[in-house]
Amino acid sequence: MLGGSIGYVHVVPEDEKTHILSCAMGMDNVGVSPTQTKGVGSVKVANITYNGAWVMSSVLEGEEKRVFNTTTAPGVAWKTWTGKPTPYTWYQANLTAYEGQSYALELSTMWKGVAFVNGFNIGRYWMAPGVCSGACAPPIKNGHCYMQWDDCGKPTQTLYHVPSSVVSTTGPNLVTLFEETVDPGTVIDPSKVQLVSFSS
């Protein structure tokens, strides 16, 4: 992959194609020029290099069709969740929000991707487990341990803030997730995603 990208490969035997999702991680801050590129340059399989011809799209089909938008999503043919996760998949549900002062999506049953609520992009999520190292959590001052590690091996974040102005408490809220990859050791379940409300 070029330009600091991360690539996920998915082979579809029935259409004899290899799909690669390239997640852009940004350009270098020095020497950026029109000749600097991102994405697939060549692929090596069993010591054979394949230079193309590659077909590339700068947007996902779901982004192009705006499947996360409340007005355009009904025009897309959606399938019912079967319990079998696949990479590069859009998931969608209408969730109810109860009256509260703040809201969040609870995404602990997903893995890695992007979330939308009523067409608003709330950002990327990733349930990678946190890593604890050593006997004490930082800061350690003069050899004194001020904090102990907590929840080692669990995701560092499972609640993702949703602005109150985006949430409807009088009707359904369209929640759309793009799951970009499936970790072999992780079981995802989009049916358990929740839109939660908090009050002080």
Contact map, one row per residue, 1 for C-alpha under 8 A:
11111110000000000000010000000000000001111100000000000000000000000000000000000000000000000000000000000000000000000000000000000000000000000000000000000000000000000000000000000000000000000000000000000000
11111000000000000000000000000000000011111000000000000000000000000000000000000000000000000000000000000000000000000000000000000000000000000000000000000000000000000000000000000000000000000000000000000000
11111000000000000000000111110000000111100000000000000000000000000000000000000000000000000000000000000000000000000000000000000000000000000000000000000000000000000000000000000000000000000000000000000000
11111100000000000000000111100000000001000000000000000000000000000000000000000000000000000000000000000000000000000000000000000000000000000000000000000000000000000000000000000000000000000000000000000000
11111110000000000000011111000000000001100000000000000000000000000000000000000000000000000000000000000000000000000000000000000000000000000000000000000000000000000000000000000000000000000000000000000000
10011111000000000000011110000000000000000000000000000000000000000000000000000000000000000000000000000000000000000000000000000000000000000000000000000000000000000000000000000000000000000000000000000000
10001111100000000001111000000000000000000000000000000000000000000000000000000000000000000000000000000000000000000000000000000000000000000000000000000000000000000000000000000000000000000000000000000000
00000111110000000001110000000000000000000000000000000000000000000000000000000000000000000000000000000000000000000000000000000000000000000000000000000000000000000000000000000000000010000000000000000000
00000011111000000111100000000000000000000000000000000000000000000000000000000000000000000000000000000000000000000000000000000000000000000000000000000000000000000000000000000000000000000000000000000000
00000001111100000111000000000000000000000000000000000000000000000000000000000000000000100000000000000000000000000000000000000000000000000000000000000000000000000000000000000000000000000000000000000000
00000000111110011110000000000000000000000000000000000000000000000000000000000000000000000000000000000000000000000000000000000000000000000000000000000000000000000000000000000000000000000000000000000000
00000000011111111110000000000000000000000000000000000000000000000000000000000000000000000000000000000000000000000000000000000000000000000000000000000000000000000000000000000000000000000000000000000000
00000000001111111000000000000000000000000000000000000000000000000000000000000000000000000000000000000000000000000000000000000000000000000000000000000000000000000000000000000000000000000000000000000000
00000000000111110000000000000000000000000000000000000000000000000000000000000000000000000000000000000000000000000000000000000000000000000000000000000000000000000000000000000000000000000000000000000000
00000000000111111000000000000000000000000000000000000000000000000000000000000000000000000000000000000000000000000000000000000000000000000000000000000000000000000000000000000000000000000000000000000000
00000000001111111100000000000000000000000000000000000000000000000000000000000000000000000000000000000000000000000000000000000000000000000000000000000000000000000000000000000000000000000000000000000000
00000000001110111110000000000000000000000000000000000000000000000000000000000000000000000000000000000000000000000000000000000000000000000000000000000000000000000000000000000000000000000000000000000000
00000000111100011111000000000000000000000000000000000000000000000000000000000000000000000000000000000000000000000000000000000000000000000000000000000000000000000000000000000000000000000000000000000000
00000000111100001111100000000000000000000000000000000000000000000000000000000000000000000000000000000000000000000000000000000000000000000000000000000000000000000000000000000000000000000000000000000000
00000011110000000111110000000000000000000000000000000000000000000000000000000000000000000000000000000000000000000000000000000000000000000000000000000000000000000000000000000000000000000000000000000000
00000011100000000011111000000000000000000000000000000000000000000000000000000000000000010000000000000000000000000000000000000000000000000000000000000000000000000000000000000000000100000000000000000000
10001111000000000001111100000000000000110000000000000000000000000000000000000000000000000000000000000000000000000000000000000000000000000000000000000000000000000000000000000000000000000000000000000000
00001110000000000000111110000000000000000000000000000000000000000000000000000000000000000000000000000000000000000000000000000000000000000000000000000000000000000000000000000000000000000000000000000000
00111100000000000000011111000000000001100000000000000000000000000000000000000000000000000000000000000000000000000000000000000000000000000000000000000000000000000000000000000000000000000000000000000000
00111100000000000000001111100000000000000000000000000000000000000000000000000000000000000000000000000000000000000000000000000000000000000000000000000000000000000000000000000000000000000000000000000000
00111000000000000000000111110000000000000000000000000000000000000000000000000000000000000000000000000000000000000000000000000000000000000000000000000000000000000000000000000000000000000000000000000000
00110000000000000000000011111001000000000000000000000000000000000000000000000000000000000000000000000000000000000000000000000000000000000000000000000000000000000000000000000000000000000000000000000000
00100000000000000000000001111111000000000000000000000000000000000000000000000000000000000000000000000000000000000000000000000000000000000000000000000000000000000000000000000000000000000000000000000000
00000000000000000000000000111111000000000000000000000000000000000000000000000000000000000000000000000000000000000000000000000000000000000000000000000000000000000000000000000000000000000000000000000000
00000000000000000000000000011111000000000000000000000000000000000000000000000000000000000000000000000000000000000000000000000000000000000000000000000000000000000000000000000000000000000000000000000000
00000000000000000000000000011111100000000000000000000000000000000000000000000000000000000000000000000000000000000000000000000000000000000000000000000000000000000000000000000000000000000000000000000000
00000000000000000000000000111111110100000000000000000000000000000000000000000000000000000000000000000000000000000000000000000000000000000000000000000000000000000000000000000000000000000000000000000000
00000000000000000000000000000011111100000000000000000000000000000000000000000000000000000000000000000000000000000000000000000000000000000000000000000000000000000000000000000000000000000000000000000000
00000000000000000000000000000001111110000000000000000000000000000000000000000000000000000000000000000000000000000000000000000000000000000000000000000000000000000000000000000000000000000000000000000000
00000000000000000000000000000000111110000000000000000000000000000000000000000000000000000000000000000000000000000000000000000000000000000000000000000000000000000000000000000000000000000000000000000000
00100000000000000000000000000001111111000000000000000000000000000000000000000000000000000000000000000000000000000000000000000000000000000000000000000000000000000000000000000000000000000000000000000000
01100000000000000000000000000000011111100000000000000000000000000000000000000000000000000000000000000000000000000000000000000000000000000000000000000000000000000000000000000000000000000000000000000000
11111000000000000000000100000000000111110000000000000000000000000000000000000000000000000000000000000000000000000000000000000000000000000000000000000000000000000000000000000000000000000000000000000000
11101000000000000000010100000000000011111000000000000000000000000000000000000000000000000000000000000000000000000000000000000000000000000000000000000000000000000000000000000000000000000000000000000000
11000000000000000000010000000000000001111110000000000100000000000000000000000000000000000000000000000000000000000000000000000000000000000000000000000000000000000000000000000000000000000000000000000000
11000000000000000000000000000000000000111110000000100000000000000000000000000000000000000000000000000000000000000000000000000000000000000000000000000000000000000000000000000000000000000000000000000000
10000000000000000000000000000000000000011111000011110000000000000000000000000000000000000000000000000000000000000000000000000000000000000000000000000000000000000000000000000000000000000000000000000000
00000000000000000000000000000000000000011111100011100000000000000000000000000000000000000000000000000000000000000000000000000000000000000000000000000000000000000000000000000000000000000000000000000000
00000000000000000000000000000000000000000111111111000000000000000000000000000000000000000000000000000000000000000000000000000000000000000000000000000000000000000000000000000000000000000000000000000000
00000000000000000000000000000000000000000011111111000000000000000000000000000000000000000000000000000000000000000000000000000000000000000000000000000000000000000000000000000000000000000000000000000000
00000000000000000000000000000000000000000001111100000000000000000000000000000000000000000000000000000000000000000000000000000000000000000000000000000000000000000000000000000000000000000000000000000000
00000000000000000000000000000000000000000001111110000000000000000000000000000000000000000000000000000000000000000000000000000000000000000000000000000000000000000000000000000000000000000000000000000000
00000000000000000000000000000000000000000001111111000000000000000000000000000000000000000000000000000000000000000000000000000000000000000000000000000000000000000000000000000000000000000000000000000000
00000000000000000000000000000000000000000111101111100000000000000000000000000000000000000000000000000000000000000000000000000000000000000000000000000000000000000000000000000000000000000000000000000000
00000000000000000000000000000000000000000111100111110000000000000000000000000000000000000000000000000000000000000000000000000000000000000000000000000000000000000000000000000000000000000000000000000000
00000000000000000000000000000000000000001110000011111100000000000000000000000000000000000000000000000000000000000000000000000000000000000000000000000000000000000000000000000000000000000000000000000000
00000000000000000000000000000000000000000100000001111100000000000000000000000000000000000000000000000000000000000000000000000000000000000000000000000000000000000000000000000000000000000000000000000000
00000000000000000000000000000000000000000000000000111110000000000000000000000000000000000000000000000000000000000000000000000000000000000000000000000000000000000000000000000000000000000000000000000000
00000000000000000000000000000000000000010000000000111111000000000000000000000000000000000000000000000000000000000000000000000000000000000000000000000000000000000000000000000000000000000000000000000000
00000000000000000000000000000000000000000000000000001111100000000000000000000000000000000000000000000000000000000000000000000000000000000000000000000000000000000000000000000000000000000000000000000000
00000000000000000000000000000000000000000000000000000111110000000000000000000000000000000000000000000000000000000000000000000000000000000000000000000000000000000000000000000000000000000000000000000000
00000000000000000000000000000000000000000000000000000011111100000000000000000000000000000000000000000000000000000000000000000000000000000000000000000000000000000000000000000000000000000000000000000000
00000000000000000000000000000000000000000000000000000001111100000000000000000000000000000000000000000000000000000000000000000000000000000000000000000000000000000000000000000000000000000000000000000000
00000000000000000000000000000000000000000000000000000000111110110000000000000000000000000000000000000000000000000000000000000000000000000000000000000000000000000000000000000000000000000000000000000000
00000000000000000000000000000000000000000000000000000000111111110000000000000000000000000000000000000000000000000000000000000000000000000000000000000000000000000000000000000000000000000000000000000000
00000000000000000000000000000000000000000000000000000000001111111000000000000000000000000000000000000000000000000000000000000000000000000000000000000000000000000000000000000000000000000000000000000000
00000000000000000000000000000000000000000000000000000000000111111111000000000000000000000100000000000000000000000000000000000000000000000000000000000000000000000000000000000000000000000000000000000000
00000000000000000000000000000000000000000000000000000000001111111111000000000000000000000000000000000000000000000000000000000000000000000000000000000000000000000000000000000000000000000000000000000000
00000000000000000000000000000000000000000000000000000000001111111100000000000000000000000000000000000000000000000000000000000000000000000000000000000000000000000000000000000000000000000000000000000000
00000000000000000000000000000000000000000000000000000000000011111110000110000000000000000000000000000000000000000000000000000000000000000000000000000000000000000000000000000000000000000000000000000000
00000000000000000000000000000000000000000000000000000000000001111111100110000000000000000000000000000000000000000000000000000000000000000000000000000000000000000000000000000000000000000000000000000000
00000000000000000000000000000000000000000000000000000000000001101111110110010000000000000000000000000000000000000000000000000000000000000000000000000000000000000000000000000001000000000000000000000000
00000000000000000000000000000000000000000000000000000000000001100111110110000000000000000001000000000000000000000001111000000000000000000000000000000000000000000000000000000111000000000000000000000000
00000000000000000000000000000000000000000000000000000000000000000111111110000000000000000000000000000000000000000000011000000000000000000000000000000000000000000000000000000100000000000000000000000000
00000000000000000000000000000000000000000000000000000000000000000011111111000000000000000000000000000000000000000000011000000000000000000000000000000000000000000000000000000100000000000000000000000000
00000000000000000000000000000000000000000000000000000000000000000000111111000000000000000000000000000000000000000000000000000000000000000000000000000000000000000000000000000000000000000000000000000000
00000000000000000000000000000000000000000000000000000000000000001111111111110000000000000000000000000000000000000000000000000000000000000000000000000000000000000000000000000000000000000000000000000000
00000000000000000000000000000000000000000000000000000000000000001111111111110000000000000000000000000000000000000000000000000000000000000000000000000000000000000000000000000000000000000000000000000000
00000000000000000000000000000000000000000000000000000000000000000000011111111000000000000000000000000000000000000000000000000000000000000000000000000000000000000000000000000000000000000000000000000000
00000000000000000000000000000000000000000000000000000000000000000000000111111000000000000000000000000000000000000000000000000000000000000000000000000000000000000000000000000000000000000000000000000000
00000000000000000000000000000000000000000000000000000000000000000010000111111100000000000000000000000000000000000000000000000000000000000000000000000000000000000000000000000000000000000000000000000000
00000000000000000000000000000000000000000000000000000000000000000000000001111110000000000000000000000000000000000000000000000000000000000000000000000000000000000000000000000000000000000000000000000000
00000000000000000000000000000000000000000000000000000000000000000000000000011111000000000000000000000000000000000000000000000000000000000000000000000000000000000000000000000000000000000000000000000000
00000000000000000000000000000000000000000000000000000000000000000000000000001111100000000000000000000000000000000000000000000000000000000000000000000000000000000000000000000000000000000000000000000000
00000000000000000000000000000000000000000000000000000000000000000000000000000111110000000000000000000000000000000000000000000000000000000000000000000000000000000000000000000000000000000000000000000000
00000000000000000000000000000000000000000000000000000000000000000000000000000011111100000000000000000000000000000000000000000000000000000000000000000000000000000000000000000000000000000000001000000000
00000000000000000000000000000000000000000000000000000000000000000000000000000001111100000000000000000000000000000000000000000000000000000000000000000000000000000000000000000000000000000000000000000000
00000000000000000000000000000000000000000000000000000000000000000000000000000000111110000000000000000000000000000000000000000000000000000000000000000000000000000000000000000000000000000000100000000000
00000000000000000000000000000000000000000000000000000000000000000000000000000000111111000000000000000000000000000000000000000000000000000000000000000000000000000000000000000000000000000000000000000000
00000000000000000000000000000000000000000000000000000000000000000000000000000000001111100000000000000000000000000000000000000000000000000000000000000000000000000000000000000000000001000011100000000000
00000000000000000000000000000000000000000000000000000000000000000000000000000000000111111000000000000000000000000000000000000000000000000000000000000000000000000000000000000000000011000000000000000000
00000000010000000000000000000000000000000000000000000000000000000000000000000000000011111000000000000000000000000000000000000000000000000000000000000000000000000000000000000000001111000000000000000000
00000000000000000000100000000000000000000000000000000000000000000000000000000000000001111100000000000000000000000000000000000000000000000000000000000000000000000000000000000000011110000000000000000000
00000000000000000000000000000000000000000000000000000000000000000000000000000000000001111110000000000000000000000000000000000000000000000000000000000000000000000000000000000000011100000000000000000000
00000000000000000000000000000000000000000000000000000000000001000000000000000000000000011111000000000000000000000000000000000000000000000000000000000000000000000000000000000001111000000000000000000000
00000000000000000000000000000000000000000000000000000000000000000000000000000000000000001111100000000000000000000000000000000000000000000000000000000000000000000000000000000001111000000000010000000000
00000000000000000000000000000000000000000000000000000000000000000001000000000000000000000111110000000000000000000000000000000000000000000000000000000000000000000000000000000111100000000000000000000000
00000000000000000000000000000000000000000000000000000000000000000000000000000000000000000011111000000000000000000000000000000000000000000000000000000000000000000000000000000111000000000000000000000000
00000000000000000000000000000000000000000000000000000000000000000000000000000000000000000001111100000000000000000000000000000000000000000000000000000000000000000000000000011110000000000000000000000000
00000000000000000000000000000000000000000000000000000000000000000000000000000000000000000000111110000000000000000000000000000000000000000000000000000000000000000000000000011110000000000000000001100000
00000000000000000000000000000000000000000000000000000000000000000000000000000000000000000000011111000000000000000000000000000000000000000000000000000000000000000000000010111000000000000000000000100000
00000000000000000000000000000000000000000000000000000000000000000000000000000000000000000000001111100000000000000000000000000000000000000000000000000000000000000000001110011000000000000000000000111000
00000000000000000000000000000000000000000000000000000000000000000000000000000000000000000000000111110000000000000000000000000000000000000000000000000000000000000000000010000000000000000000000000011000
00000000000000000000000000000000000000000000000000000000000000000000000000000000000000000000000011111000000000000000000000000000000000000000000000000000000000000000000010000000000000000000000000001000
00000000000000000000000000000000000000000000000000000000000000000000000000000000000000000000000001111110000000000000000000000000000000000000000000000000000000000000000000000000000000000000000000001110
00000000000000000000000000000000000000000000000000000000000000000000000000000000000000000000000000111110000000000000000000000000000000000000000000000000000000000001000000000000000000000000000000001111
00000000000000000000000000000000000000000000000000000000000000000000000000000000000000000000000000011111000000000000000000000000000000000000000000000000000000001111000000000000000000000000000000001110
00000000000000000000000000000000000000000000000000000000000000000000000000000000000000000000000000011111100000000000000000000000000000000000000000000000000000001111001000000000000000000000000000111100
00000000000000000000000000000000000000000000000000000000000000000000000000000000000000000000000000000111110000000000000000000000000000000000000000000000000000111100000000000000000000000000000000111000
00000000000000000000000000000000000000000000000000000000000000000000000000000000000000000000000000000011111000000000000000000000000000000000000000000000000000111100000000000000000000000000000011110000
00000000000000000000000000000000000000000000000000000000000000000000000000000000000000000000000000000001111100000000000000000000000000000000000000000000000001110000000000000000000000000000000011110000
00000000000000000000000000000000000000000000000000000000000000000000000000000000000000000000000000000000111111000000000000001000000000000000000000000000000001110000000000000000000000000000000011000000
00000000000000000000000000000000000000000000000000000000000000000000000000000000000000000000000000000000011111100000000000000010000000000000000000000000001001100000000000000000000000000000000010000000
00000000000000000000000000000000000000000000000000000000000000000000000000000000000000000000000000000000001111100000000000000000000000000000000000000000000000000000000000000000000000000011110110000000
00000000000000000000000000000000000000000000000000000000000000000000000000000000000000000000000000000000001111110000000000000110000000000000000000000000000000000000000000000000001000000011110010000000
00000000000000000000000000000000000000000000000000000000000000000000000000000000000000000000000000000000000111111000000000001111000000000000000000000000000000000000000000000000001011100101000000000000
00000000000000000000000000000000000000000000000000000000000000000000000000000000000000000000000000000000000001111100000000011110000000000000000000000000000000000000000000000000001111000000000000000000
00000000000000000000000000000000000000000000000000000000000000000000000000000000000000000000000000000000000000111110000000011100000000000000000000000000000000000000000000000000111110000000000000000000
00000000000000000000000000000000000000000000000000000000000000000000000000000000000000000000000000000000000000011111000011111000000000000000000000000000000000000000000000000000111100000000000000000000
00000000000000000000000000000000000000000000000000000000000000000000000000000000000000000000000000000000000000001111100011111000000000000000000000000000000000000000000000000011110000000000000000000000
00000000000000000000000000000000000000000000000000000000000000000001000000000000000000000000000000000000000000000111111111100000000000000000000000000000000000000000000000000111100000000000000000000000
00000000000000000000000000000000000000000000000000000000000000000001000000000000000000000000000000000000000000000011111111000000000000000000000000000000000000000100011000001111000000000000000000000000
00000000000000000000000000000000000000000000000000000000000000000001110000000000000000000000000000000000000000000001111100000000000000000000000000000000000000000000011000001110000000000000000000000000
00000000000000000000000000000000000000000000000000000000000000000001110000000000000000000000000000000000000000000001111110000000000000000000000000000000000000000000000000000100000000000000000000000000
00000000000000000000000000000000000000000000000000000000000000000000000000000000000000000000000000000000000000000001111111000000000000000000000000000000000000000000010000000000000000000000000000000000
00000000000000000000000000000000000000000000000000000000000000000000000000000000000000000000000000000000000000000111101111100000000000000000000000000000000000000000000000000000000000000000000000000000
00000000000000000000000000000000000000000000000000000000000000000000000000000000000000000000000000000000000000000111100111110000000000000000000000000000000000011100000000000000000000000000000000000000
00000000000000000000000000000000000000000000000000000000000000000000000000000000000000000000000000000000000000000111000011111000000000000000000000000000000000000000000000000000000000000000000000000000
00000000000000000000000000000000000000000000000000000000000000000000000000000000000000000000000000000000000000011110000001111100000000000000000000000000000000000000000000000000000000000000000000000000
00000000000000000000000000000000000000000000000000000000000000000000000000000000000000000000000000000000001000111110000000111110000000000000000000000000000000010000000000000000000000000000000000000000
00000000000000000000000000000000000000000000000000000000000000000000000000000000000000000000000000000000000001111000000000011111000000000000000000000000001000000000000000000000000000000000000000000000
00000000000000000000000000000000000000000000000000000000000000000000000000000000000000000000000000000000000101110000000000001111100000000000000000000000001111000000000000000000000000000000000000000000
00000000000000000000000000000000000000000000000000000000000000000000000000000000000000000000000000000000000000100000000000000111110000000000000000000000011100000000000000000000000000000000000000000000
00000000000000000000000000000000000000000000000000000000000000000000000000000000000000000000000000000000000000000000000000000011111000000000000000000001111100000000000000000000000000000000000000000000
00000000000000000000000000000000000000000000000000000000000000000000000000000000000000000000000000000000000000000000000000000001111100000000000000000011111100000000000000000000000000000000000000000000
00000000000000000000000000000000000000000000000000000000000000000000000000000000000000000000000000000000000000000000000000000000111110000000000000000001100000000000000000000000000000000000000000000000
00000000000000000000000000000000000000000000000000000000000000000000000000000000000000000000000000000000000000000000000000000000011111001000000000001001100000000000000000000000000000000000000000000000
00000000000000000000000000000000000000000000000000000000000000000000000000000000000000000000000000000000000000000000000000000000001111111000000000000000000000000000000000000000000000000000000000000000
00000000000000000000000000000000000000000000000000000000000000000000000000000000000000000000000000000000000000000000000000000000000111111000000000000000000000000000000000000000000000000000000000000000
00000000000000000000000000000000000000000000000000000000000000000000000000000000000000000000000000000000000000000000000000000000000011111000000000011000000000000000000000000000000000000000000000000000
00000000000000000000000000000000000000000000000000000000000000000000000000000000000000000000000000000000000000000000000000000000000011111101000011111000000000000000000000000000000000000000000000000000
00000000000000000000000000000000000000000000000000000000000000000000000000000000000000000000000000000000000000000000000000000000000111111111000011111000000000000000000000000000000000000000000000000000
00000000000000000000000000000000000000000000000000000000000000000000000000000000000000000000000000000000000000000000000000000000000000011111000011100000000000000000000000000000000000000000000000000000
00000000000000000000000000000000000000000000000000000000000000000000000000000000000000000000000000000000000000000000000000000000000000001111100011100000000000000000000000000000000000000000000000000000
00000000000000000000000000000000000000000000000000000000000000000000000000000000000000000000000000000000000000000000000000000000000000011111111111000000000000000000000000000000000000000000000000000000
00000000000000000000000000000000000000000000000000000000000000000000000000000000000000000000000000000000000000000000000000000000000000000011111111000000000000000000000000000000000000000000000000000000
00000000000000000000000000000000000000000000000000000000000000000000000000000000000000000000000000000000000000000000000000000000000000000001111100000000000000000000000000000000000000000000000000000000
00000000000000000000000000000000000000000000000000000000000000000000000000000000000000000000000000000000000000000000000000000000000000000001111110000000000000000000000000000000000000000000000000000000
00000000000000000000000000000000000000000000000000000000000000000000000000000000000000000000000000000000000000000000000000000000000000000001111111000000000000000000000000000000000000000000000000000000
00000000000000000000000000000000000000000000000000000000000000000000000000000000000000000000000000000000000000000000000000000000000000011111101111110000000000000000000000000000000000000000000000000000
00000000000000000000000000000000000000000000000000000000000000000000000000000000000000000000000000000000000000000000000000000000000000011111100111110000000000000000000000000000000000000000000000000000
00000000000000000000000000000000000000000000000000000000000000000000000000000000000000000000000000000000000000000000000000000000000000011110000011111000000000000000000000000000000000000000000000000000
00000000000000000000000000000000000000000000000000000000000000000000000000000000000000000000000000000000000000000000000000000000000000111000000011111100000000000000000000000000000000000000000000000000
00000000000000000000000000000000000000000000000000000000000000000000000000000000000000000000000000000000000000000000000000000000000100111000000000111111000000000000000000000000000000000000000000000000
00000000000000000000000000000000000000000000000000000000000000000000000000000000000000000000000000000000000000000000000000000000000000000000000000011111000000000000000000000000000000000000000000000000
00000000000000000000000000000000000000000000000000000000000000000000000000000000000000000000000000000000000000000000000000000000010000000000000000001111110000000000000000000000000000000000000000000000
00000000000000000000000000000000000000000000000000000000000000000000000000000000000000000000000000000000000000000000000000000000111100000000000000001111110000000000000000000000000000000000000000000000
00000000000000000000000000000000000000000000000000000000000000000000000000000000000000000000000000000000000000000000000000000000111100000000000000000011111000000000000000000000000000000000000000000000
00000000000000000000000000000000000000000000000000000000000000000000000000000000000000000000000000000000000000000000000000000001110000000000000000000011111100000000000000000000000000000000000000000000
00000000000000000000000000000000000000000000000000000000000000000000000000000000000000000000000000000000000100000000000000000111110000000000000000000000111111000000000000000000000000000000000000000000
00000000000000000000000000000000000000000000000000000000000000000000000000000000000000000000000000000000000000000000000000000011110000000000000000000000011111000000000000000000000000000000000000000000
00000000000000000000000000000000000000000000000000000000000000000000000000000000000000000000000000000000000000000000000000000010000000000000000000000000001111110000000000000000000000000000000000000000
00000000000000000000000000000000000000000000000000000000000000000000000000000000000000000000000000000000011100000000000000000010000000000000000000000000001111110000000000000000000000000000000000000000
00000000000000000000000000000000000000000000000000000000000000000000000000000000000000000000000000000001111100000000000000000000000000000000000000000000000011111000000000000000000000000000000000000000
00000000000000000000000000000000000000000000000000000000000000000000000000000000000000000000000000000001111000000000000001001000000000000000000000000000000011111100000000000000000000000000000000000000
00000000000000000000000000000000000000000000000000000000000000000000000000000000000000000000000000000111100000000000000001000000000000000000000000000000000000111110000000000000000000000000000000000000
00000000000000000000000000000000000000000000000000000000000000000000000000000000000000000000000000000111100000000000100001000000000000000000000000000000000000011111011000000000000000000000000000000000
00000000000000000000000000000000000000000000000000000000000000000000000000000000000000000000000000000110000000000000000000000000000000000000000000000000000000001111111000000000000000000000000000000000
00000000000000000000000000000000000000000000000000000000000000000000000000000000000000000000000000001110000000000000000000000000000000000000000000000000000000000111111000000000000000000000000000000000
00000000000000000000000000000000000000000000000000000000000000000000000000000000000000000000000000000000000000000000000000000000000000000000000000000000000000000011111000000000000000000000000000000000
00000000000000000000000000000000000000000000000000000000000000000000000000000000000000000000000000000000000000000000110100000000000000000000000000000000000000000111111100000000000000000000000000000000
00000000000000000000000000000000000000000000000000000000000000000000000000000000000000000000000010000010000000000000110000000000000000000000000000000000000000000111111110001000000000000000000000000000
00000000000000000000000000000000000000000000000000000000000000000000000000000000000000000000000010000000000000000000000000000000000000000000000000000000000000000000011111111000000000000000000000000000
00000000000000000000000000000000000000000000000000000000000000000000000000000000000000000000000111100000000000000000000000000000000000000000000000000000000000000000001111110000000000000000000000000000
00000000000000000000000000000000000000000000000000000000000000000000000000000000000000000000000000000000000000000000000000000000000000000000000000000000000000000000000111110000000000000000000000000000
00000000000000000000000000000000000000000000000000000000000000000000000000000000000000000000000100000000000000000000000000000000000000000000000000000000000000000000000111111000000000000000000000000000
00000000000000000000000000000000000000000000000000000000000000000000000000000000000000000000011110000000000000000000000000000000000000000000000000000000000000000000000111111100000000000000000000000000
00000000000000000000000000000000000000000000000000000000000000000000000000000000000000000000011110000000000000000000110000000000000000000000000000000000000000000000001100111110000000000000000000000000
00000000000000000000000000000000000000000000000000000000000000000001110000000000000000000001111000000000000000000001111000000000000000000000000000000000000000000000000000011111000000000000000000000000
00000000000000000000000000000000000000000000000000000000000000000001000000000000000000000001111000000000000000000011110000000000000000000000000000000000000000000000000000001111100000000000000000000000
00000000000000000000000000000000000000000000000000000000000000000011000000000000000000000111100000000000000000000011100000000000000000000000000000000000000000000000000000000111110000000000000000000000
00000000000000000000000000000000000000000000000000000000000000000000000000000000000000000111000000000000000000001111000000000000000000000000000000000000000000000000000000000011111000000000000000000000
00000000000000000000000000000000000000000000000000000000000000000000000000000000000000011110000000000000000000001110000000000000000000000000000000000000000000000000000000000001111100000000000000000000
00000000000000000000000000000000000000000000000000000000000000000000000000000000000000111110000000000000000001111100000000000000000000000000000000000000000000000000000000000000111111000000000000000000
00000000000000000000100000000000000000000000000000000000000000000000000000000000000000111000000000000000000000011100000000000000000000000000000000000000000000000000000000000000011111000000000000000000
00000001000000000000000000000000000000000000000000000000000000000000000000000000000001110000000000000000000000111000000000000000000000000000000000000000000000000000000000000000001111100000000000000000
00000000000000000000000000000000000000000000000000000000000000000000000000000000000011100000000000000000000000110000000000000000000000000000000000000000000000000000000000000000001111110100000000000000
00000000000000000000000000000000000000000000000000000000000000000000000000000000000000000000000000000000000000100000000000000000000000000000000000000000000000000000000000000000000011111110000000000000
00000000000000000000000000000000000000000000000000000000000000000000000000000000000000000000000000000000000000000000000000000000000000000000000000000000000000000000000000000000000001111100000000000000
00000000000000000000000000000000000000000000000000000000000000000000000000000000000000000000000000000000000000000000000000000000000000000000000000000000000000000000000000000000000000111110000000000000
00000000000000000000000000000000000000000000000000000000000000000000000000000000000000000000000000000000000000100000000000000000000000000000000000000000000000000000000000000000000001111111000000000000
00000000000000000000000000000000000000000000000000000000000000000000000000000000000010000000000000000000000011000000000000000000000000000000000000000000000000000000000000000000000000101111100000000000
00000000000000000000000000000000000000000000000000000000000000000000000000000000000010000000000000000000000011100000000000000000000000000000000000000000000000000000000000000000000000000111110000000000
00000000000000000000000000000000000000000000000000000000000000000000000000000000001010000000000000000000000011000000000000000000000000000000000000000000000000000000000000000000000000000011111110000000
00000000000000000000000000000000000000000000000000000000000000000000000000000000000000000010000000000000000011000000000000000000000000000000000000000000000000000000000000000000000000000001111110000000
00000000000000000000000000000000000000000000000000000000000000000000000000000000100000000000000000000000000000000000000000000000000000000000000000000000000000000000000000000000000000000000111110000000
00000000000000000000000000000000000000000000000000000000000000000000000000000000000000000000000000000000000010000000000000000000000000000000000000000000000000000000000000000000000000000000111111000000
00000000000000000000000000000000000000000000000000000000000000000000000000000000000000000000000000000000111111000000000000000000000000000000000000000000000000000000000000000000000000000000111111100000
00000000000000000000000000000000000000000000000000000000000000000000000000000000000000000000001000000000111000000000000000000000000000000000000000000000000000000000000000000000000000000000000111110000
00000000000000000000000000000000000000000000000000000000000000000000000000000000000000000000001110000011110000000000000000000000000000000000000000000000000000000000000000000000000000000000000011111000
00000000000000000000000000000000000000000000000000000000000000000000000000000000000000000000000011000011110000000000000000000000000000000000000000000000000000000000000000000000000000000000000001111100
00000000000000000000000000000000000000000000000000000000000000000000000000000000000000000000000011111111000000000000000000000000000000000000000000000000000000000000000000000000000000000000000000111110
00000000000000000000000000000000000000000000000000000000000000000000000000000000000000000000000000011110000000000000000000000000000000000000000000000000000000000000000000000000000000000000000000011111
00000000000000000000000000000000000000000000000000000000000000000000000000000000000000000000000000011100000000000000000000000000000000000000000000000000000000000000000000000000000000000000000000001111
00000000000000000000000000000000000000000000000000000000000000000000000000000000000000000000000000001000000000000000000000000000000000000000000000000000000000000000000000000000000000000000000000000111
